[in-house]
Amino acid sequence: MKTAKIIASVMTIFFAALGLFQLLPFDITNPLMLTSIATLCLLRSIEYRNSRDRGGFILMIATAIFVYAVVLYTVFIG
């Protein structure tokens, strides 16, 4: 679990840097960065579920679903 969080964090920082320094277009880096952030939220929600924190679990799942919905909207509709 810890290595998955580290990999997702590094990917988020990497895609944010690519977009910030304009090495890749924003249309490509933004959905990739947001997908990495949503994956981090899912991993955090699993930790909340294992520690039996129901409020944190529901909040992180809702956040991850919202971010995935934003990514799908921007990629396919926007």
N, CA, C and O atoms as a Tripos MOL2 file, in Angstrom:
@<TRIPOS>MOLECULE
protein
  312   311    78     0     0
PROTEIN
NO_CHARGES

@<TRIPOS>ATOM
      1 N           0.8250   -1.1870    0.0000 N.3       1 MET1
      2 CA          0.0000    0.0000    0.0000 C.3       1 MET1
      3 C           0.8700    1.2520    0.0000 C.2       1 MET1
      4 O           0.5860    2.2210   -0.7040 O.2       1 MET1
      5 N           1.9320    1.2170    0.7990 N.am      2 LYS2
      6 CA          2.7960    2.3790    0.9010 C.3       2 LYS2
      7 C           3.5060    2.6570   -0.4290 C.2       2 LYS2
      8 O           3.6440    3.8120   -0.8330 O.2       2 LYS2
      9 N           3.9480    1.6080   -1.0980 N.am      3 THR3
     10 CA          4.6260    1.8180   -2.3820 C.3       3 THR3
     11 C           3.6580    2.3220   -3.4420 C.2       3 THR3
     12 O           4.0430    3.1160   -4.3000 O.2       3 THR3
     13 N           2.4120    1.8750   -3.3960 N.am      4 ALA4
     14 CA          1.4190    2.3660   -4.3550 C.3       4 ALA4
     15 C           1.1540    3.8530   -4.1440 C.2       4 ALA4
     16 O           1.0040    4.6040   -5.1080 O.2       4 ALA4
     17 N           1.0970    4.2750   -2.8900 N.am      5 LYS5
     18 CA          0.9010    5.7000   -2.6090 C.3       5 LYS5
     19 C           2.0990    6.5270   -3.0640 C.2       5 LYS5
     20 O           1.9360    7.6340   -3.5780 O.2       5 LYS5
     21 N           3.2930    5.9920   -2.8760 N.am      6 ILE6
     22 CA          4.4920    6.7160   -3.3070 C.3       6 ILE6
     23 C           4.5150    6.8320   -4.8280 C.2       6 ILE6
     24 O           4.8320    7.8950   -5.3620 O.2       6 ILE6
     25 N           4.1880    5.7640   -5.5190 N.am      7 ILE7
     26 CA          4.1770    5.7910   -6.9870 C.3       7 ILE7
     27 C           3.1390    6.7720   -7.5000 C.2       7 ILE7
     28 O           3.4190    7.5410   -8.4190 O.2       7 ILE7
     29 N           1.9420    6.7580   -6.9190 N.am      8 ALA8
     30 CA          0.8950    7.6900   -7.3520 C.3       8 ALA8
     31 C           1.2830    9.1360   -7.0530 C.2       8 ALA8
     32 O           0.9870   10.0330   -7.8430 O.2       8 ALA8
     33 N           1.9360    9.3640   -5.9290 N.am      9 SER9
     34 CA          2.3830   10.7210   -5.5880 C.3       9 SER9
     35 C           3.4480   11.2150   -6.5630 C.2       9 SER9
     36 O           3.4050   12.3590   -7.0130 O.2       9 SER9
     37 N           4.3950   10.3540   -6.8810 N.am     10 VAL10
     38 CA          5.4470   10.7360   -7.8270 C.3      10 VAL10
     39 C           4.8570   11.0020   -9.2090 C.2      10 VAL10
     40 O           5.2640   11.9430   -9.8910 O.2      10 VAL10
     41 N           3.9040   10.1790   -9.6180 N.am     11 MET11
     42 CA          3.2620   10.3980  -10.9170 C.3      11 MET11
     43 C           2.5120   11.7300  -10.9400 C.2      11 MET11
     44 O           2.5430   12.4380  -11.9460 O.2      11 MET11
     45 N           1.8430   12.0740   -9.8480 N.am     12 THR12
     46 CA          1.1310   13.3440   -9.7680 C.3      12 THR12
     47 C           2.0960   14.5100   -9.8980 C.2      12 THR12
     48 O           1.8430   15.4510  -10.6500 O.2      12 THR12
     49 N           3.1930   14.4500   -9.1720 N.am     13 ILE13
     50 CA          4.1870   15.5230   -9.2300 C.3      13 ILE13
     51 C           4.8150   15.5950  -10.6130 C.2      13 ILE13
     52 O           5.0500   16.6860  -11.1310 O.2      13 ILE13
     53 N           5.0870   14.4430  -11.2130 N.am     14 PHE14
     54 CA          5.6990   14.4010  -12.5380 C.3      14 PHE14
     55 C           4.7920   15.0420  -13.5880 C.2      14 PHE14
     56 O           5.2490   15.8670  -14.3790 O.2      14 PHE14
     57 N           3.5170   14.6720  -13.6000 N.am     15 PHE15
     58 CA          2.5980   15.2350  -14.5880 C.3      15 PHE15
     59 C           2.3210   16.7120  -14.3290 C.2      15 PHE15
     60 O           2.1230   17.4800  -15.2700 O.2      15 PHE15
     61 N           2.3080   17.1120  -13.0620 N.am     16 ALA16
     62 CA          2.1430   18.5290  -12.7510 C.3      16 ALA16
     63 C           3.3410   19.3330  -13.2490 C.2      16 ALA16
     64 O           3.1780   20.4340  -13.7750 O.2      16 ALA16
     65 N           4.5380   18.7850  -13.0850 N.am     17 ALA17
     66 CA          5.7380   19.4820  -13.5650 C.3      17 ALA17
     67 C           5.7610   19.5620  -15.0860 C.2      17 ALA17
     68 O           6.1460   20.5890  -15.6470 O.2      17 ALA17
     69 N           5.3530   18.4900  -15.7570 N.am     18 LEU18
     70 CA          5.3020   18.5330  -17.2200 C.3      18 LEU18
     71 C           4.3410   19.6100  -17.7100 C.2      18 LEU18
     72 O           4.6330   20.3100  -18.6790 O.2      18 LEU18
     73 N           3.2020   19.7420  -17.0490 N.am     19 GLY19
     74 CA          2.2560   20.7860  -17.4280 C.3      19 GLY19
     75 C           2.7370   22.1700  -17.0590 C.2      19 GLY19
     76 O           2.5240   23.1270  -17.8040 O.2      19 GLY19
     77 N           3.3910   22.2820  -15.9020 N.am     20 LEU20
     78 CA          3.8650   23.5810  -15.4370 C.3      20 LEU20
     79 C           4.9520   24.1350  -16.3500 C.2      20 LEU20
     80 O           4.9500   25.3210  -16.6790 O.2      20 LEU20
     81 N           5.8740   23.2800  -16.7560 N.am     21 PHE21
     82 CA          6.9610   23.7260  -17.6250 C.3      21 PHE21
     83 C           6.6060   23.6400  -19.1050 C.2      21 PHE21
     84 O           7.4600   23.8660  -19.9620 O.2      21 PHE21
     85 N           5.3690   23.3180  -19.4060 N.am     22 GLN22
     86 CA          4.8140   23.2710  -20.7630 C.3      22 GLN22
     87 C           5.5970   22.3500  -21.6790 C.2      22 GLN22
     88 O           5.7940   22.6530  -22.8550 O.2      22 GLN22
     89 N           6.0470   21.2120  -21.1340 N.am     23 LEU23
     90 CA          6.7000   20.2070  -21.9570 C.3      23 LEU23
     91 C           5.6710   19.3740  -22.7070 C.2      23 LEU23
     92 O           5.9450   18.8700  -23.7970 O.2      23 LEU23
     93 N           4.4930   19.2320  -22.1250 N.am     24 LEU24
     94 CA          3.3480   18.5990  -22.7730 C.3      24 LEU24
     95 C           2.1690   19.5460  -22.6520 C.2      24 LEU24
     96 O           2.1180   20.3490  -21.7200 O.2      24 LEU24
     97 N           1.2170   19.4670  -23.5760 N.am     25 PRO25
     98 CA          0.0460   20.3550  -23.4820 C.3      25 PRO25
     99 C          -0.7770   20.0860  -22.2180 C.2      25 PRO25
    100 O          -0.7940   18.9780  -21.6810 O.2      25 PRO25
    101 N          -1.4430   21.1230  -21.7770 N.am     26 PHE26
    102 CA         -2.2820   21.0360  -20.5830 C.3      26 PHE26
    103 C          -3.4040   20.0180  -20.7660 C.2      26 PHE26
    104 O          -3.8180   19.3720  -19.8030 O.2      26 PHE26
    105 N          -3.8970   19.8710  -21.9930 N.am     27 ASP27
    106 CA         -4.9810   18.9180  -22.2620 C.3      27 ASP27
    107 C          -4.5580   17.4780  -21.9960 C.2      27 ASP27
    108 O          -5.4080   16.6270  -21.7340 O.2      27 ASP27
    109 N          -3.2860   17.1990  -22.0570 N.am     28 ILE28
    110 CA         -2.7890   15.8450  -21.8050 C.3      28 ILE28
    111 C          -2.4130   15.6650  -20.3430 C.2      28 ILE28
    112 O          -2.7640   14.6520  -19.7390 O.2      28 ILE28
    113 N          -1.7110   16.6200  -19.7670 N.am     29 THR29
    114 CA         -1.1960   16.4470  -18.4120 C.3      29 THR29
    115 C          -2.2660   16.5910  -17.3360 C.2      29 THR29
    116 O          -2.1900   15.9220  -16.3060 O.2      29 THR29
    117 N          -3.2560   17.4460  -17.5500 N.am     30 ASN30
    118 CA         -4.2660   17.6570  -16.5130 C.3      30 ASN30
    119 C          -5.0730   16.3990  -16.2040 C.2      30 ASN30
    120 O          -5.2040   16.0610  -15.0270 O.2      30 ASN30
    121 N          -5.6240   15.6800  -17.1950 N.am     31 PRO31
    122 CA         -6.3550   14.4560  -16.8430 C.3      31 PRO31
    123 C          -5.4710   13.3910  -16.1980 C.2      31 PRO31
    124 O          -5.9270   12.6600  -15.3190 O.2      31 PRO31
    125 N          -4.2160   13.2970  -16.6260 N.am     32 LEU32
    126 CA         -3.3150   12.3180  -16.0280 C.3      32 LEU32
    127 C          -3.0240   12.6630  -14.5710 C.2      32 LEU32
    128 O          -2.9840   11.7820  -13.7120 O.2      32 LEU32
    129 N          -2.8230   13.9370  -14.3020 N.am     33 MET33
    130 CA         -2.5600   14.3810  -12.9400 C.3      33 MET33
    131 C          -3.7970   14.1570  -12.0580 C.2      33 MET33
    132 O          -3.6760   13.6800  -10.9300 O.2      33 MET33
    133 N          -4.9620   14.4970  -12.5640 N.am     34 LEU34
    134 CA         -6.1800   14.3160  -11.7870 C.3      34 LEU34
    135 C          -6.4810   12.8410  -11.5430 C.2      34 LEU34
    136 O          -7.0010   12.4870  -10.4850 O.2      34 LEU34
    137 N          -6.1650   11.9800  -12.4990 N.am     35 THR35
    138 CA         -6.3570   10.5510  -12.3060 C.3      35 THR35
    139 C          -5.4350   10.0360  -11.2020 C.2      35 THR35
    140 O          -5.8330    9.1930  -10.3970 O.2      35 THR35
    141 N          -4.2210   10.5370  -11.1670 N.am     36 SER36
    142 CA         -3.2960   10.1480  -10.0950 C.3      36 SER36
    143 C          -3.7930   10.6250   -8.7340 C.2      36 SER36
    144 O          -3.6730    9.9080   -7.7410 O.2      36 SER36
    145 N          -4.3450   11.8200   -8.6880 N.am     37 ILE37
    146 CA         -4.8790   12.3420   -7.4290 C.3      37 ILE37
    147 C          -6.0760   11.5200   -6.9710 C.2      37 ILE37
    148 O          -6.2050   11.2240   -5.7830 O.2      37 ILE37
    149 N          -6.9530   11.1490   -7.9000 N.am     38 ALA38
    150 CA         -8.1160   10.3300   -7.5370 C.3      38 ALA38
    151 C          -7.6830    8.9520   -7.0470 C.2      38 ALA38
    152 O          -8.2930    8.3950   -6.1350 O.2      38 ALA38
    153 N          -6.6410    8.4070   -7.6460 N.am     39 THR39
    154 CA         -6.1140    7.1220   -7.1900 C.3      39 THR39
    155 C          -5.5590    7.2420   -5.7700 C.2      39 THR39
    156 O          -5.7350    6.3350   -4.9570 O.2      39 THR39
    157 N          -4.8990    8.3440   -5.4730 N.am     40 LEU40
    158 CA         -4.4290    8.5850   -4.1060 C.3      40 LEU40
    159 C          -5.6050    8.6550   -3.1360 C.2      40 LEU40
    160 O          -5.5220    8.1410   -2.0210 O.2      40 LEU40
    161 N          -6.6910    9.2850   -3.5530 N.am     41 CYS41
    162 CA         -7.8810    9.3400   -2.6960 C.3      41 CYS41
    163 C          -8.4500    7.9510   -2.4530 C.2      41 CYS41
    164 O          -8.8850    7.6460   -1.3430 O.2      41 CYS41
    165 N          -8.4530    7.1050   -3.4770 N.am     42 LEU42
    166 CA         -8.9400    5.7380   -3.2950 C.3      42 LEU42
    167 C          -8.0500    4.9600   -2.3300 C.2      42 LEU42
    168 O          -8.5500    4.2300   -1.4740 O.2      42 LEU42
    169 N          -6.7470    5.1120   -2.4640 N.am     43 LEU43
    170 CA         -5.8390    4.4240   -1.5520 C.3      43 LEU43
    171 C          -6.0200    4.9180   -0.1180 C.2      43 LEU43
    172 O          -5.9570    4.1320    0.8270 O.2      43 LEU43
    173 N          -6.2390    6.1970    0.0350 N.am     44 ARG44
    174 CA         -6.4720    6.7540    1.3770 C.3      44 ARG44
    175 C          -7.7940    6.2410    1.9460 C.2      44 ARG44
    176 O          -7.9010    5.9920    3.1470 O.2      44 ARG44
    177 N          -8.7960    6.0840    1.0890 N.am     45 SER45
    178 CA        -10.0900    5.5820    1.5730 C.3      45 SER45
    179 C          -9.9600    4.1380    2.0680 C.2      45 SER45
    180 O         -10.6340    3.7440    3.0200 O.2      45 SER45
    181 N          -9.1020    3.3580    1.4280 N.am     46 ILE46
    182 CA         -8.8690    1.9890    1.9040 C.3      46 ILE46
    183 C          -8.2390    2.0170    3.3020 C.2      46 ILE46
    184 O          -8.5700    1.1970    4.1580 O.2      46 ILE46
    185 N          -7.3400    2.9590    3.5140 N.am     47 GLU47
    186 CA         -6.7470    3.0870    4.8440 C.3      47 GLU47
    187 C          -7.7910    3.4740    5.8820 C.2      47 GLU47
    188 O          -7.7830    2.9590    7.0000 O.2      47 GLU47
    189 N          -8.6880    4.3800    5.5100 N.am     48 TYR48
    190 CA         -9.7570    4.7650    6.4330 C.3      48 TYR48
    191 C         -10.6720    3.5780    6.7380 C.2      48 TYR48
    192 O         -11.0950    3.3950    7.8800 O.2      48 TYR48
    193 N         -10.9760    2.7800    5.7250 N.am     49 ARG49
    194 CA        -11.8350    1.6200    5.9330 C.3      49 ARG49
    195 C         -11.1720    0.6190    6.8720 C.2      49 ARG49
    196 O         -11.8350    0.0410    7.7330 O.2      49 ARG49
    197 N          -9.8660    0.4130    6.7090 N.am     50 ASN50
    198 CA         -9.1540   -0.5220    7.5710 C.3      50 ASN50
    199 C          -9.0590   -0.0240    9.0110 C.2      50 ASN50
    200 O          -9.0100   -0.8280    9.9420 O.2      50 ASN50
    201 N          -9.0330    1.2920    9.1980 N.am     51 SER51
    202 CA         -8.9900    1.8420   10.5570 C.3      51 SER51
    203 C         -10.3870    2.0860   11.1150 C.2      51 SER51
    204 O         -10.5360    2.6440   12.2020 O.2      51 SER51
    205 N         -11.4080    1.6700   10.3750 N.am     52 ARG52
    206 CA        -12.8160    1.7480   10.7890 C.3      52 ARG52
    207 C         -13.3010    3.1770   11.0020 C.2      52 ARG52
    208 O         -14.1180    3.4330   11.8860 O.2      52 ARG52
    209 N         -12.7970    4.1060   10.1920 N.am     53 ASP53
    210 CA        -13.2620    5.4880   10.2270 C.3      53 ASP53
    211 C         -14.2560    5.6730    9.0770 C.2      53 ASP53
    212 O         -13.8650    5.9420    7.9420 O.2      53 ASP53
    213 N         -15.5370    5.5280    9.3870 N.am     54 ARG54
    214 CA        -16.5740    5.5270    8.3520 C.3      54 ARG54
    215 C         -16.7010    6.8920    7.6660 C.2      54 ARG54
    216 O         -16.8950    6.9550    6.4520 O.2      54 ARG54
    217 N         -16.5950    7.9670    8.4210 N.am     55 GLY55
    218 CA        -16.7290    9.3040    7.8450 C.3      55 GLY55
    219 C         -15.6210    9.6120    6.8460 C.2      55 GLY55
    220 O         -15.8820   10.1240    5.7580 O.2      55 GLY55
    221 N         -14.3960    9.3010    7.2170 N.am     56 GLY56
    222 CA        -13.2730    9.5340    6.3200 C.3      56 GLY56
    223 C         -13.3530    8.6680    5.0780 C.2      56 GLY56
    224 O         -13.0150    9.1080    3.9780 O.2      56 GLY56
    225 N         -13.8060    7.4220    5.2620 N.am     57 PHE57
    226 CA        -13.9530    6.5100    4.1310 C.3      57 PHE57
    227 C         -14.9550    7.0500    3.1200 C.2      57 PHE57
    228 O         -14.6710    7.0860    1.9230 O.2      57 PHE57
    229 N         -16.1160    7.4660    3.5870 N.am     58 ILE58
    230 CA        -17.1600    7.9690    2.6860 C.3      58 ILE58
    231 C         -16.7080    9.2560    2.0010 C.2      58 ILE58
    232 O         -16.9480    9.4430    0.8090 O.2      58 ILE58
    233 N         -16.0570   10.1360    2.7480 N.am     59 LEU59
    234 CA        -15.5870   11.3990    2.1800 C.3      59 LEU59
    235 C         -14.5450   11.1700    1.0870 C.2      59 LEU59
    236 O         -14.5980   11.8100    0.0370 O.2      59 LEU59
    237 N         -13.6030   10.2670    1.3270 N.am     60 MET60
    238 CA        -12.5570   10.0240    0.3330 C.3      60 MET60
    239 C         -13.0990    9.2950   -0.8960 C.2      60 MET60
    240 O         -12.6580    9.5630   -2.0140 O.2      60 MET60
    241 N         -14.0420    8.3810   -0.7060 N.am     61 ILE61
    242 CA        -14.6660    7.7150   -1.8530 C.3      61 ILE61
    243 C         -15.4270    8.7300   -2.6930 C.2      61 ILE61
    244 O         -15.3360    8.7220   -3.9210 O.2      61 ILE61
    245 N         -16.1810    9.6100   -2.0260 N.am     62 ALA62
    246 CA        -16.9370   10.6330   -2.7520 C.3      62 ALA62
    247 C         -16.0050   11.5760   -3.5110 C.2      62 ALA62
    248 O         -16.2940   11.9700   -4.6410 O.2      62 ALA62
    249 N         -14.8990   11.9290   -2.8860 N.am     63 THR63
    250 CA        -13.9240   12.8020   -3.5470 C.3      63 THR63
    251 C         -13.3200   12.1240   -4.7720 C.2      63 THR63
    252 O         -13.1860   12.7480   -5.8240 O.2      63 THR63
    253 N         -12.9550   10.8520   -4.6400 N.am     64 ALA64
    254 CA        -12.3650   10.1140   -5.7620 C.3      64 ALA64
    255 C         -13.3620    9.9820   -6.9070 C.2      64 ALA64
    256 O         -12.9930   10.1570   -8.0680 O.2      64 ALA64
    257 N         -14.6120    9.6770   -6.5970 N.am     65 ILE65
    258 CA        -15.6310    9.5500   -7.6480 C.3      65 ILE65
    259 C         -15.8420   10.8850   -8.3460 C.2      65 ILE65
    260 O         -15.9830   10.9290   -9.5680 O.2      65 ILE65
    261 N         -15.8640   11.9760   -7.5840 N.am     66 PHE66
    262 CA        -16.0320   13.2950   -8.1840 C.3      66 PHE66
    263 C         -14.8660   13.6410   -9.1100 C.2      66 PHE66
    264 O         -15.0750   14.1550  -10.2090 O.2      66 PHE66
    265 N         -13.6510   13.3610   -8.6720 N.am     67 VAL67
    266 CA        -12.4850   13.6860   -9.5010 C.3      67 VAL67
    267 C         -12.4680   12.8270  -10.7650 C.2      67 VAL67
    268 O         -12.1480   13.3210  -11.8460 O.2      67 VAL67
    269 N         -12.8120   11.5380  -10.6330 N.am     68 TYR68
    270 CA        -12.9130   10.6970  -11.8300 C.3      68 TYR68
    271 C         -13.9940   11.2150  -12.7770 C.2      68 TYR68
    272 O         -13.8160   11.1740  -13.9950 O.2      68 TYR68
    273 N         -15.1070   11.7000  -12.2380 N.am     69 ALA69
    274 CA        -16.1760   12.2480  -13.0790 C.3      69 ALA69
    275 C         -15.6960   13.5060  -13.8060 C.2      69 ALA69
    276 O         -16.0260   13.7140  -14.9730 O.2      69 ALA69
    277 N         -14.9270   14.3330  -13.1220 N.am     70 VAL70
    278 CA        -14.3800   15.5390  -13.7640 C.3      70 VAL70
    279 C         -13.4340   15.1580  -14.8940 C.2      70 VAL70
    280 O         -13.4610   15.7720  -15.9600 O.2      70 VAL70
    281 N         -12.6080   14.1590  -14.6690 N.am     71 VAL71
    282 CA        -11.6780   13.7040  -15.7090 C.3      71 VAL71
    283 C         -12.4610   13.1810  -16.9180 C.2      71 VAL71
    284 O         -12.1540   13.5360  -18.0560 O.2      71 VAL71
    285 N         -13.4580   12.3500  -16.6760 N.am     72 LEU72
    286 CA        -14.2520   11.8280  -17.7870 C.3      72 LEU72
    287 C         -14.9750   12.9330  -18.5310 C.2      72 LEU72
    288 O         -15.0680   12.8940  -19.7580 O.2      72 LEU72
    289 N         -15.4850   13.9140  -17.8110 N.am     73 TYR73
    290 CA        -16.1680   15.0260  -18.4580 C.3      73 TYR73
    291 C         -15.2010   15.8340  -19.3250 C.2      73 TYR73
    292 O         -15.5210   16.1600  -20.4680 O.2      73 TYR73
    293 N         -14.0280   16.1560  -18.7930 N.am     74 THR74
    294 CA        -13.0990   16.9800  -19.5640 C.3      74 THR74
    295 C         -12.5160   16.2330  -20.7600 C.2      74 THR74
    296 O         -12.2380   16.8440  -21.7920 O.2      74 THR74
    297 N         -12.3290   14.9380  -20.6340 N.am     75 VAL75
    298 CA        -11.7310   14.1810  -21.7370 C.3      75 VAL75
    299 C         -12.7470   13.9330  -22.8380 C.2      75 VAL75
    300 O         -12.4420   14.1340  -24.0140 O.2      75 VAL75
    301 N         -13.9390   13.5050  -22.4810 N.am     76 PHE76
    302 CA        -14.8910   13.0800  -23.5000 C.3      76 PHE76
    303 C         -15.9010   14.1520  -23.9030 C.2      76 PHE76
    304 O         -16.3570   14.1520  -25.0460 O.2      76 PHE76
    305 N         -16.2580   15.0490  -23.0160 N.am     77 ILE77
    306 CA        -17.2730   16.0470  -23.3520 C.3      77 ILE77
    307 C         -16.6680   17.4170  -23.5800 C.2      77 ILE77
    308 O         -17.0020   18.0990  -24.5480 O.2      77 ILE77
    309 N         -15.7650   17.8240  -22.6730 N.am     78 GLY78
    310 CA        -15.2050   19.1680  -22.7280 C.3      78 GLY78
    311 C         -14.1200   19.2710  -23.6480 C.2      78 GLY78
    312 O         -13.5430   20.3470  -23.8050 O.2      78 GLY78
@<TRIPOS>BOND
     1     1     2 1
     2     2     3 1
     3     3     4 2
     4     3     5 am
     5     5     6 1
     6     6     7 1
     7     7     8 2
     8     7     9 am
     9     9    10 1
    10    10    11 1
    11    11    12 2
    12    11    13 am
    13    13    14 1
    14    14    15 1
    15    15    16 2
    16    15    17 am
    17    17    18 1
    18    18    19 1
    19    19    20 2
    20    19    21 am
    21    21    22 1
    22    22    23 1
    23    23    24 2
    24    23    25 am
    25    25    26 1
    26    26    27 1
    27    27    28 2
    28    27    29 am
    29    29    30 1
    30    30    31 1
    31    31    32 2
    32    31    33 am
    33    33    34 1
    34    34    35 1
    35    35    36 2
    36    35    37 am
    37    37    38 1
    38    38    39 1
    39    39    40 2
    40    39    41 am
    41    41    42 1
    42    42    43 1
    43    43    44 2
    44    43    45 am
    45    45    46 1
    46    46    47 1
    47    47    48 2
    48    47    49 am
    49    49    50 1
    50    50    51 1
    51    51    52 2
    52    51    53 am
    53    53    54 1
    54    54    55 1
    55    55    56 2
    56    55    57 am
    57    57    58 1
    58    58    59 1
    59    59    60 2
    60    59    61 am
    61    61    62 1
    62    62    63 1
    63    63    64 2
    64    63    65 am
    65    65    66 1
    66    66    67 1
    67    67    68 2
    68    67    69 am
    69    69    70 1
    70    70    71 1
    71    71    72 2
    72    71    73 am
    73    73    74 1
    74    74    75 1
    75    75    76 2
    76    75    77 am
    77    77    78 1
    78    78    79 1
    79    79    80 2
    80    79    81 am
    81    81    82 1
    82    82    83 1
    83    83    84 2
    84    83    85 am
    85    85    86 1
    86    86    87 1
    87    87    88 2
    88    87    89 am
    89    89    90 1
    90    90    91 1
    91    91    92 2
    92    91    93 am
    93    93    94 1
    94    94    95 1
    95    95    96 2
    96    95    97 am
    97    97    98 1
    98    98    99 1
    99    99   100 2
   100    99   101 am
   101   101   102 1
   102   102   103 1
   103   103   104 2
   104   103   105 am
   105   105   106 1
   106   106   107 1
   107   107   108 2
   108   107   109 am
   109   109   110 1
   110   110   111 1
   111   111   112 2
   112   111   113 am
   113   113   114 1
   114   114   115 1
   115   115   116 2
   116   115   117 am
   117   117   118 1
   118   118   119 1
   119   119   120 2
   120   119   121 am
   121   121   122 1
   122   122   123 1
   123   123   124 2
   124   123   125 am
   125   125   126 1
   126   126   127 1
   127   127   128 2
   128   127   129 am
   129   129   130 1
   130   130   131 1
   131   131   132 2
   132   131   133 am
   133   133   134 1
   134   134   135 1
   135   135   136 2
   136   135   137 am
   137   137   138 1
   138   138   139 1
   139   139   140 2
   140   139   141 am
   141   141   142 1
   142   142   143 1
   143   143   144 2
   144   143   145 am
   145   145   146 1
   146   146   147 1
   147   147   148 2
   148   147   149 am
   149   149   150 1
   150   150   151 1
   151   151   152 2
   152   151   153 am
   153   153   154 1
   154   154   155 1
   155   155   156 2
   156   155   157 am
   157   157   158 1
   158   158   159 1
   159   159   160 2
   160   159   161 am
   161   161   162 1
   162   162   163 1
   163   163   164 2
   164   163   165 am
   165   165   166 1
   166   166   167 1
   167   167   168 2
   168   167   169 am
   169   169   170 1
   170   170   171 1
   171   171   172 2
   172   171   173 am
   173   173   174 1
   174   174   175 1
   175   175   176 2
   176   175   177 am
   177   177   178 1
   178   178   179 1
   179   179   180 2
   180   179   181 am
   181   181   182 1
   182   182   183 1
   183   183   184 2
   184   183   185 am
   185   185   186 1
   186   186   187 1
   187   187   188 2
   188   187   189 am
   189   189   190 1
   190   190   191 1
   191   191   192 2
   192   191   193 am
   193   193   194 1
   194   194   195 1
   195   195   196 2
   196   195   197 am
   197   197   198 1
   198   198   199 1
   199   199   200 2
   200   199   201 am
   201   201   202 1
   202   202   203 1
   203   203   204 2
   204   203   205 am
   205   205   206 1
   206   206   207 1
   207   207   208 2
   208   207   209 am
   209   209   210 1
   210   210   211 1
   211   211   212 2
   212   211   213 am
   213   213   214 1
   214   214   215 1
   215   215   216 2
   216   215   217 am
   217   217   218 1
   218   218   219 1
   219   219   220 2
   220   219   221 am
   221   221   222 1
   222   222   223 1
   223   223   224 2
   224   223   225 am
   225   225   226 1
   226   226   227 1
   227   227   228 2
   228   227   229 am
   229   229   230 1
   230   230   231 1
   231   231   232 2
   232   231   233 am
   233   233   234 1
   234   234   235 1
   235   235   236 2
   236   235   237 am
   237   237   238 1
   238   238   239 1
   239   239   240 2
   240   239   241 am
   241   241   242 1
   242   242   243 1
   243   243   244 2
   244   243   245 am
   245   245   246 1
   246   246   247 1
   247   247   248 2
   248   247   249 am
   249   249   250 1
   250   250   251 1
   251   251   252 2
   252   251   253 am
   253   253   254 1
   254   254   255 1
   255   255   256 2
   256   255   257 am
   257   257   258 1
   258   258   259 1
   259   259   260 2
   260   259   261 am
   261   261   262 1
   262   262   263 1
   263   263   264 2
   264   263   265 am
   265   265   266 1
   266   266   267 1
   267   267   268 2
   268   267   269 am
   269   269   270 1
   270   270   271 1
   271   271   272 2
   272   271   273 am
   273   273   274 1
   274   274   275 1
   275   275   276 2
   276   275   277 am
   277   277   278 1
   278   278   279 1
   279   279   280 2
   280   279   281 am
   281   281   282 1
   282   282   283 1
   283   283   284 2
   284   283   285 am
   285   285   286 1
   286   286   287 1
   287   287   288 2
   288   287   289 am
   289   289   290 1
   290   290   291 1
   291   291   292 2
   292   291   293 am
   293   293   294 1
   294   294   295 1
   295   295   296 2
   296   295   297 am
   297   297   298 1
   298   298   299 1
   299   299   300 2
   300   299   301 am
   301   301   302 1
   302   302   303 1
   303   303   304 2
   304   303   305 am
   305   305   306 1
   306   306   307 1
   307   307   308 2
   308   307   309 am
   309   309   310 1
   310   310   311 1
   311   311   312 2
@<TRIPOS>SUBSTRUCTURE
     1 MET1         2 RESIDUE 1 A MET
     2 LYS2         6 RESIDUE 1 A LYS
     3 THR3        10 RESIDUE 1 A THR
     4 ALA4        14 RESIDUE 1 A ALA
     5 LYS5        18 RESIDUE 1 A LYS
     6 ILE6        22 RESIDUE 1 A ILE
     7 ILE7        26 RESIDUE 1 A ILE
     8 ALA8        30 RESIDUE 1 A ALA
     9 SER9        34 RESIDUE 1 A SER
    10 VAL10       38 RESIDUE 1 A VAL
    11 MET11       42 RESIDUE 1 A MET
    12 THR12       46 RESIDUE 1 A THR
    13 ILE13       50 RESIDUE 1 A ILE
    14 PHE14       54 RESIDUE 1 A PHE
    15 PHE15       58 RESIDUE 1 A PHE
    16 ALA16       62 RESIDUE 1 A ALA
    17 ALA17       66 RESIDUE 1 A ALA
    18 LEU18       70 RESIDUE 1 A LEU
    19 GLY19       74 RESIDUE 1 A GLY
    20 LEU20       78 RESIDUE 1 A LEU
    21 PHE21       82 RESIDUE 1 A PHE
    22 GLN22       86 RESIDUE 1 A GLN
    23 LEU23       90 RESIDUE 1 A LEU
    24 LEU24       94 RESIDUE 1 A LEU
    25 PRO25       98 RESIDUE 1 A PRO
    26 PHE26      102 RESIDUE 1 A PHE
    27 ASP27      106 RESIDUE 1 A ASP
    28 ILE28      110 RESIDUE 1 A ILE
    29 THR29      114 RESIDUE 1 A THR
    30 ASN30      118 RESIDUE 1 A ASN
    31 PRO31      122 RESIDUE 1 A PRO
    32 LEU32      126 RESIDUE 1 A LEU
    33 MET33      130 RESIDUE 1 A MET
    34 LEU34      134 RESIDUE 1 A LEU
    35 THR35      138 RESIDUE 1 A THR
    36 SER36      142 RESIDUE 1 A SER
    37 ILE37      146 RESIDUE 1 A ILE
    38 ALA38      150 RESIDUE 1 A ALA
    39 THR39      154 RESIDUE 1 A THR
    40 LEU40      158 RESIDUE 1 A LEU
    41 CYS41      162 RESIDUE 1 A CYS
    42 LEU42      166 RESIDUE 1 A LEU
    43 LEU43      170 RESIDUE 1 A LEU
    44 ARG44      174 RESIDUE 1 A ARG
    45 SER45      178 RESIDUE 1 A SER
    46 ILE46      182 RESIDUE 1 A ILE
    47 GLU47      186 RESIDUE 1 A GLU
    48 TYR48      190 RESIDUE 1 A TYR
    49 ARG49      194 RESIDUE 1 A ARG
    50 ASN50      198 RESIDUE 1 A ASN
    51 SER51      202 RESIDUE 1 A SER
    52 ARG52      206 RESIDUE 1 A ARG
    53 ASP53      210 RESIDUE 1 A ASP
    54 ARG54      214 RESIDUE 1 A ARG
    55 GLY55      218 RESIDUE 1 A GLY
    56 GLY56      222 RESIDUE 1 A GLY
    57 PHE57      226 RESIDUE 1 A PHE
    58 ILE58      230 RESIDUE 1 A ILE
    59 LEU59      234 RESIDUE 1 A LEU
    60 MET60      238 RESIDUE 1 A MET
    61 ILE61      242 RESIDUE 1 A ILE
    62 ALA62      246 RESIDUE 1 A ALA
    63 THR63      250 RESIDUE 1 A THR
    64 ALA64      254 RESIDUE 1 A ALA
    65 ILE65      258 RESIDUE 1 A ILE
    66 PHE66      262 RESIDUE 1 A PHE
    67 VAL67      266 RESIDUE 1 A VAL
    68 TYR68      270 RESIDUE 1 A TYR
    69 ALA69      274 RESIDUE 1 A ALA
    70 VAL70      278 RESIDUE 1 A VAL
    71 VAL71      282 RESIDUE 1 A VAL
    72 LEU72      286 RESIDUE 1 A LEU
    73 TYR73      290 RESIDUE 1 A TYR
    74 THR74      294 RESIDUE 1 A THR
    75 VAL75      298 RESIDUE 1 A VAL
    76 PHE76      302 RESIDUE 1 A PHE
    77 ILE77      306 RESIDUE 1 A ILE
    78 GLY78      310 RESIDUE 1 A GLY
